[in-house]
Every structure is written in structure tokens, then in C-alpha cells.
Amino acid sequence: MKLKVFETAQELGDHAGKLTADHLNAAIKTNGCARMLVSTGMSQFETLEALRKADVDWSLVTMFHLDEYIGLGEDHKASFIKYLKERFTSFLPQMKVFFVDGTREPKGMIAELTAEIKKAPIDVALIGIGVNGHIAFNDPPADFDTKESYIVVKLDKTCKEQQVGEGWFETISDVPETALSITVNQILASKVIISSVPHAVKAEAVYNTINQDVNNMVPATILKNHPDWTLVLDKNSASKIDC
């Protein structure tokens, strides 16, 4: 694990965006193309803003979306497709994109995404960490064993509370019960993982991730097993750790 701590979320995002761009450019130089995973949520605002402005030949990049609420359409403010279009993909129309569509029948959606993601390795994955320690929508107890690429998952109470707290839903009862998510093992198959995790609300999850042994009740702990994982924090999310 490589740990970077910055004063502000903006500085964090600028660094993570540049680091991601550097890895994409290295993959393009070596392979002629690059493939990436992209997270959503408030924690990724600054990183995605910096990344979309980076000097990358986006026509050579393929992006995969991590997760989406089942049954939620793009017209809902909490839709991650809506989020990514507004904050990232619409700025880069030349980039090839594979979205997780929550309005599709899950089995068919999973089959299509799996076929595409298995075509070649993911060069760099932007993987946030939730308040409950989840990565993508793999809430505790996360499935560390499945070899599938995408699965249907049930959202836990803390995850739902986070979505309400960030303003995506009015009440916890409005949050869908299930989502379609990339799996832990598919995330770990990425060559490089970068986790942008700002804000004080994530301090406990950061502390648990760093200090606990790998366990599926804090899913992000599994990232410590990856050979090239960079955790990027601001002073608020790092407030409970010694760094």
C-alpha cells in the first residue's frame, strides 16, 4: 500500500487525477490502449474533474462503470449513469464506455458486462471506500470468494444512510434494496488500484481499513492484498490514523 495525505480534497483530487492519467498513458504507450474502472459518489468529484482535464488520448481508453441501483433509471438524481455523464463521460465523447444499467434485466446485463470486461485486463481502477468500508456496492459481509465479474447485492443500512446523507435520496426507505455491482475479485484483478477517499465522514472507514486484518466486514481491507494500491486521503479522512 502506498499512502498519500493532502490538506484538501481538491489537492487530493488533483494528485489522484494526475496519477491515474499517468497510468493510462503508460498503458497506451505499451499496449496501444488503456482500460479503467471508475467509481462514483461525492468522494470522487475532485478526482474525476482533474482526470477529465488530463492530457490523455481518450479515444484509446475504455471505461467500465462499477455499480448501479437495480430498478433506478437515468432520470433519477441518484443514478450513477447520470452522475458519470454529468461529471465525466460527456466531456470525453471519444472514450468507449460500458455502463451498468439498473433498468435492464440483471442476468443479461451481467452477461454483457462480463463478456466485455474479460476481454483484457483493467489497467487502472478508481475504487472509493464507503462509510461502511464497502468497495463498489460490496457491503459487509462482502463476498470475497465469488469469481463472477458482476453480481446482484443487497445494500446494508449504513450504505443506505450514506446515500441519504450525501443527498441522493430523501429518506432511507427511498433507497433501493439491491444493486448490481462489480465483484471484489474483479476489482483485485486490476493492474493498479487508486482510492480517492476524502472527508471526515470516511475517517473511521479509513482507520478500520488500515488497522484491521483483511476481513469481509470491512471489505476495503482486501485492497491491502493488492500489489499496487495507492490510498489517497485529505487531512480530514486521515484524522484517525498516524501518518
C-alpha positions as CSV (number, residue, x, y, z in Angstrom):
1,M,0.0,0.0,0.0
2,K,1.2,3.5,-0.8
3,L,-0.4,6.2,1.3
4,K,-0.7,9.9,0.3
5,V,-2.2,12.6,2.5
6,F,-3.1,16.1,1.3
7,E,-4.5,19.1,3.1
8,T,-7.7,19.4,1.0
9,A,-10.0,17.3,-1.1
10,Q,-9.0,19.4,-4.1
11,E,-5.3,18.7,-3.7
12,L,-6.2,15.0,-3.2
13,G,-8.2,15.0,-6.4
14,D,-5.6,16.8,-8.4
15,H,-3.0,14.2,-7.4
16,A,-5.2,11.2,-7.9
17,G,-6.3,12.5,-11.3
18,K,-2.7,13.0,-12.5
19,L,-1.7,9.6,-11.1
20,T,-4.5,7.9,-13.0
21,A,-3.7,9.8,-16.2
22,D,0.0,8.7,-15.9
23,H,-1.0,5.1,-15.6
24,L,-3.4,5.4,-18.6
25,N,-0.7,7.0,-20.7
26,A,1.8,4.3,-19.7
27,A,-0.7,1.6,-20.7
28,I,-1.4,3.3,-24.0
29,K,2.3,3.6,-24.7
30,T,2.8,-0.1,-24.0
31,N,-0.4,-1.6,-25.4
32,G,-1.8,1.0,-27.7
33,C,-4.9,1.3,-25.5
34,A,-6.0,1.5,-21.8
35,R,-8.9,0.2,-19.7
36,M,-10.2,1.6,-16.5
37,L,-12.8,1.3,-13.7
38,V,-14.4,4.4,-12.4
39,S,-16.2,5.0,-9.1
40,T,-18.9,7.4,-8.3
41,G,-20.1,9.3,-5.2
42,M,-19.2,12.6,-3.6
43,S,-15.7,11.4,-2.8
44,Q,-14.8,11.2,-6.5
45,F,-15.8,14.7,-7.5
46,E,-12.4,16.3,-7.5
47,T,-10.6,13.3,-8.9
48,L,-12.9,13.0,-11.9
49,E,-12.7,16.7,-12.6
50,A,-8.9,16.6,-12.6
51,L,-8.9,13.4,-14.7
52,R,-11.2,14.6,-17.4
53,K,-8.9,17.6,-18.0
54,A,-5.7,15.5,-18.2
55,D,-3.7,15.0,-21.3
56,V,-4.8,11.6,-22.4
57,D,-5.8,10.2,-25.8
58,W,-9.3,9.3,-24.6
59,S,-10.1,7.7,-28.0
60,L,-7.8,4.9,-26.8
61,V,-9.5,4.4,-23.4
62,T,-12.3,2.1,-22.4
63,M,-14.1,2.8,-19.2
64,F,-16.2,0.4,-17.1
65,H,-18.7,1.6,-14.5
66,L,-18.8,-0.2,-11.2
67,D,-22.3,-0.4,-10.0
68,E,-25.9,0.8,-10.1
69,Y,-29.1,0.5,-8.2
70,I,-31.5,-2.1,-9.6
71,G,-34.6,-0.5,-11.0
72,L,-33.3,3.0,-10.9
73,G,-33.4,4.9,-14.2
74,E,-31.1,7.6,-15.5
75,D,-33.7,10.3,-14.8
76,H,-33.2,9.8,-11.0
77,K,-30.7,12.1,-9.3
78,A,-29.0,9.2,-7.6
79,S,-28.4,7.3,-10.9
80,F,-24.7,6.6,-11.4
81,I,-25.1,6.7,-15.1
82,K,-26.5,10.3,-14.7
83,Y,-23.6,11.1,-12.3
84,L,-20.9,9.8,-14.7
85,K,-22.4,11.5,-17.8
86,E,-22.7,14.9,-16.0
87,R,-19.2,14.8,-14.4
88,F,-17.0,12.7,-16.7
89,T,-18.1,10.9,-19.8
90,S,-19.9,13.7,-21.5
91,F,-16.6,15.7,-21.5
92,L,-14.9,12.7,-23.3
93,P,-17.2,11.6,-26.1
94,Q,-14.4,9.8,-27.8
95,M,-14.0,7.4,-24.9
96,K,-15.6,3.9,-25.1
97,V,-17.9,3.4,-22.1
98,F,-19.7,0.4,-20.6
99,F,-22.4,1.5,-18.1
100,V,-24.2,-0.7,-15.6
101,D,-27.9,-0.2,-16.5
102,G,-30.1,-0.8,-13.5
103,T,-33.2,-0.8,-15.6
104,R,-32.0,-3.9,-17.5
105,E,-32.8,-7.5,-16.6
106,P,-29.8,-8.2,-14.3
107,K,-28.8,-11.6,-15.7
108,G,-28.5,-10.2,-19.3
109,M,-26.7,-7.1,-18.1
110,I,-24.2,-9.2,-16.1
111,A,-23.5,-11.4,-19.1
112,E,-22.8,-8.4,-21.4
113,L,-20.6,-6.7,-18.9
114,T,-18.7,-9.8,-18.1
115,A,-18.0,-10.6,-21.8
116,E,-16.6,-7.1,-22.3
117,I,-14.5,-6.8,-19.1
118,K,-12.9,-10.2,-19.6
119,K,-11.5,-9.3,-23.0
120,A,-8.4,-7.7,-21.5
121,P,-7.0,-6.7,-18.1
122,I,-8.0,-3.4,-16.4
123,D,-5.0,-1.1,-16.3
124,V,-6.2,1.2,-13.5
125,A,-9.2,1.1,-11.2
126,L,-10.5,4.1,-9.3
127,I,-12.1,2.5,-6.2
128,G,-13.6,4.6,-3.5
129,I,-14.3,3.4,0.1
130,G,-17.7,3.7,1.6
131,V,-18.6,4.8,5.2
132,N,-19.2,1.1,5.9
133,G,-15.9,0.1,4.3
134,H,-17.5,-1.1,1.1
135,I,-15.8,-1.2,-2.3
136,A,-18.2,-0.7,-5.1
137,F,-21.5,-1.9,-3.6
138,N,-19.9,-4.9,-1.9
139,D,-21.3,-4.1,1.5
140,P,-20.3,-6.2,4.6
141,P,-20.2,-9.1,4.8
142,A,-18.7,-8.9,1.3
143,D,-18.3,-11.9,-0.9
144,F,-14.6,-12.4,-1.2
145,D,-15.0,-15.8,-2.9
146,T,-17.1,-15.4,-6.0
147,K,-15.2,-15.5,-9.3
148,E,-18.0,-13.8,-11.1
149,S,-17.3,-10.3,-12.5
150,Y,-20.7,-8.7,-11.6
151,I,-23.3,-9.8,-9.1
152,V,-26.6,-8.7,-7.5
153,V,-26.0,-7.4,-4.0
154,K,-28.2,-6.4,-1.1
155,L,-27.5,-2.9,0.4
156,D,-27.0,-2.6,4.1
157,K,-28.4,0.1,6.4
158,T,-25.2,2.0,6.7
159,C,-24.8,2.2,3.0
160,K,-28.3,3.4,2.6
161,E,-27.7,6.0,5.3
162,Q,-24.7,7.3,3.4
163,Q,-26.7,7.7,0.3
164,V,-29.3,9.8,2.2
165,G,-26.6,11.8,3.9
166,E,-25.0,12.7,0.6
167,G,-28.3,13.9,-0.6
168,W,-29.0,11.3,-3.3
169,F,-32.3,10.2,-1.6
170,E,-34.8,11.9,0.7
171,T,-35.2,9.0,3.1
172,I,-33.7,5.6,3.7
173,S,-36.9,4.0,2.5
174,D,-36.3,5.6,-0.8
175,V,-33.0,3.8,-1.4
176,P,-33.4,0.6,-3.4
177,E,-32.8,-2.7,-1.6
178,T,-30.5,-4.1,-4.2
179,A,-27.9,-3.1,-6.7
180,L,-25.8,-4.6,-9.5
181,S,-22.1,-4.4,-8.5
182,I,-18.7,-5.4,-9.8
183,T,-17.2,-8.0,-7.5
184,V,-14.3,-7.8,-5.2
185,N,-12.2,-10.3,-7.2
186,Q,-12.8,-8.4,-10.4
187,I,-11.6,-5.2,-8.7
188,L,-8.5,-7.0,-7.5
189,A,-7.7,-8.3,-11.0
190,S,-6.9,-4.6,-12.0
191,K,-3.2,-3.9,-12.5
192,V,-3.3,-0.7,-10.5
193,I,-5.9,0.5,-7.9
194,I,-6.2,4.1,-6.7
195,S,-8.6,5.0,-3.9
196,S,-9.6,8.7,-3.5
197,V,-11.1,8.9,0.0
198,P,-11.6,12.5,1.3
199,H,-13.8,14.0,4.0
200,A,-14.2,13.4,7.8
201,V,-17.2,11.1,7.3
202,K,-14.7,8.5,5.9
203,A,-12.2,8.7,8.8
204,E,-13.5,5.7,10.6
205,A,-13.6,3.6,7.5
206,V,-10.0,4.6,6.6
207,Y,-8.9,3.8,10.2
208,N,-10.5,0.3,10.0
209,T,-9.2,-0.4,6.6
210,I,-5.6,0.3,7.6
211,N,-5.6,-1.2,11.1
212,Q,-7.8,-4.3,10.8
213,D,-6.7,-7.5,9.3
214,V,-8.3,-8.4,6.0
215,N,-11.9,-9.3,6.7
216,N,-15.2,-9.1,4.8
217,M,-16.9,-7.0,7.4
218,V,-14.6,-4.1,6.3
219,P,-14.4,-5.0,2.6
220,A,-11.8,-2.4,1.8
221,T,-9.2,-4.3,3.9
222,I,-8.9,-6.7,0.9
223,L,-7.2,-3.9,-1.0
224,K,-4.1,-4.3,1.2
225,N,-3.5,-7.6,-0.6
226,H,-3.2,-5.9,-4.0
227,P,0.4,-5.4,-5.2
228,D,-0.2,-1.8,-6.4
229,W,-2.7,0.0,-4.3
230,T,-2.5,3.7,-3.6
231,L,-4.7,5.2,-0.9
232,V,-5.1,9.0,-1.3
233,L,-6.6,10.9,1.7
234,D,-7.1,14.5,2.8
235,K,-6.4,15.7,6.4
236,N,-10.0,15.0,7.4
237,S,-10.2,11.4,6.2
238,A,-6.8,10.8,7.7
239,S,-7.6,12.3,11.1
240,K,-7.7,9.0,12.9
241,I,-4.6,7.4,11.6
242,D,-0.9,8.1,12.3
243,C,0.7,9.3,9.1
